[in-house]
Amino acid sequence: MSSTADREIAFSRTFNAPRDLTFEAWTRPEHLDRWMGPRGFVTETLAMDFRVGG
């Protein structure tokens, strides 16, 4: 199996919001699709799987 380190994107951001609300915004497609990208950018989440290995 080859390494994917050359294709990895890592970022960090601090939010002035409760942890539960921030987690919900990143894990619910209806929120994530509105949040990702600048105004006018269209994102469509097809699947999200938060199980280990998912």
N, C-alpha and C positions, 0 to 999 in steps of 0.2 A: 504494500500500500504506500502510495506517495504522500509526502507532506503537503499540507494545505497552508503552511505558514505564509507563503508568498501571496496568498489570496485572502488573508484574514483582515477584517476591519474591526478595530476596537476603538470605542469612544467612551468618554466619561462625562457626566453632566450632573450637577447638583440642583435639586428642585426645592423650592420653598413650599412644600406641600406634604400632607400626611403620607406616610409610606404606603398604606393600603390604597389610597387614591392614585398614587403614582403607579403602583403595580397594576391596578385595573386599567389605567390608560395605556399601558404597554402590552397588556395581555388580552384585550377585547378588540376584535377586528374593527368594530364600528368607531372606536376611538383612535386606534392606531392609524387607520386609513386617512383620517382627517388631520392627523398630527404630522405624518411623514411628508416632508417636502414643503416647498414654498406655496403661498397662496396661488391657486389655479392649477397646481400639480395634482395629478390623479394617481392614486395608489389603490390597488385591489388586493386584499389578502385572500388567498385561496385556502390556506390551511395553517393551523397553529397547533403544535403538540408540545406541551410542557412536561411530559413525562421524561424521566431519565432515559437518554438515548433517543428521544422523540424527534 
